[in-house]
Amino acid sequence: MESRIALLLLVSAILVTSGCLNGEDPETPEGELDQPEPDESVEEEDDEDSETSDAENGEDVRQIVIEGGEHYFDSDNVEVEQGETVEIVFANTGDMQHDLRIPDLDEGTEVISSGERDSFEVTFDEEGEYDFECSVSGHAEQGMEGTITVR
């Protein structure tokens, strides 16, 4: 009889403590978990020093996408207006690394791998012709070159 009482007390103690250890608050109805309130005092910071693109300043920026692969650009003659700002996007569709550079303006993309894209913005202030090329050794000589005509 004594062992039955001890067993009953042991089972009762296990049931009571297991209910207390499952993380439920006896005063919180099921489904209502205490969740922290969002901190409304945190405001997004305005980065006054960040650069804005010409498009954000109200100036239209035309995007020109040029694809290039093994020793070619799909557009080797591009026309822009004098004073126009353009974003030139180079998409490498070849198997080798390439870039697109305008040597006279010292502007261009980074050398990128197959399947990657890179871009840069440039404003053409003066009329004339500007050559562009892939600056990877020997690529321009094999056909990766073109001309931007500014009117």
Summary of the structure (lengths in Angstrom):
residues: 151
radius of gyration: 33.3
end to end distance: 107.5
largest distance: 108.5
contacts: 332
relative contact order: 0.16
helix: 15%
strand: 31%
